[in-house]
């Protein structure tokens, strides 16, 4: 396996399950709706992948511009395509 293909496994990010669960619950139309822990875990994993992918693309964008620091402009540049790719 190449170094580039193993890239996501070298990055660590966390999202609190309670926060994700409350975010999801805030969009429920009824208080009777429930969300399983498995569903919360899946959303957490997707959020992790989204964050890692966005960071990698922003780093690549900075590299293309010969910059050594990633700033908000780099993230804003890649965000529309990342959102389309994850839709």
Number of C-alpha atoms within 10 A of each C-alpha: 5 6 6 7 8 10 11 13 8 6 9 8 10 10 13 10 14 10 12 16 19 12 11 14 15 11 9 12 8 9 9 6 8 11 12 8 11 9 11 19 16 11 17 19 15 13 16 18 15 16 15 18 16 20 17 16 19 23 20 16 18 18 14 9 10 9 13 9 10 15 12 8 12 21 19 12 13 19 16 10 13 16 11 8 9 10 6
